[in-house]
Amino acid sequence: MRLRRPHRPVLIASAAAGLLLAVALPANAAVSTVALYEMNEPAGARTMVDSSGNGLNGSIGAAVQTGVAYGGAVGYRWSDVKPNEPPAKPERLVLVPDNDKLDPGTSTYTVTVRYRTLERFGNIIQKGQSATVGGYFKFQAPKGIVKCLFKGSNGEQRTASSKVPLNDGNWHTVTCKRTATQVSMWVDGVVTSRANGPTGSISNKKPLAIGGKATCDQVTITCDYFEGDIDYVKIEKG
């Protein structure tokens, strides 16, 4: 079953999104916001604005729809695509240039995404890829089950997951938190899994990519493009 965008407009309710964000994030002292992408830009926008104050803006690919409006709110939309069929379609990505602030390093690092989809596949957000020097992290959704993976420069990796598929077409707020000893996931405010163990330092020179892999050719490296809607992305340290 595919998500039919033209017939099913989505809404991004700002007040509700703020409430879900507050519920989903675990309590923590001295947390700093690295980037906050509210995705409120109008139709045709090609810059994703970071409202955290850190200026970590991103470029929006031509195939990503912005200004998707319903009920007075807006968001981004990724239309139907076969995620691994050539050729590669970099215009489907939102890319934020590499910045040290976006690297987890050895810090506690939390990523929250509010999204919806009916698809059983696709990478939602990542910085780096499996062979990236310095490690990487990503959110992917094989068979609709969201998994967040953190892999350190030492090769150690941990994965937390939603345990059940989330590709039901409803909004879900997914938070993944990496600490020195654990990777944990919350879905709609409820802990779904914890993977114990360290991942070490993660720091690479790759951009932050939303909607698929930044480096791919659909031949030797699949692009794993996302199809669906994203309300916001928030990244925190501490």
ABEGO torsion letter per residue (X at the ends): XBBBAAABBBBBBAAAAAAAAAAABBBBBGBBBABBBAGABBBGBABBBBAAGAGBBBBBBAABBBGBBBGGBBBBBBBBBBAABOBBBAAABBBBBBBAAABAEABBBBBBBBBBBABABEBABBBEBAABBGEBBBBBBBGGBBBBBBBBAAGBBBBBBAGBBABAGBBBBBBBBBBAABBBBBBGGBBABBBBEBAEBBBBABBBBBGEBABBAGAABBAGBBBEBBABBBBBBX
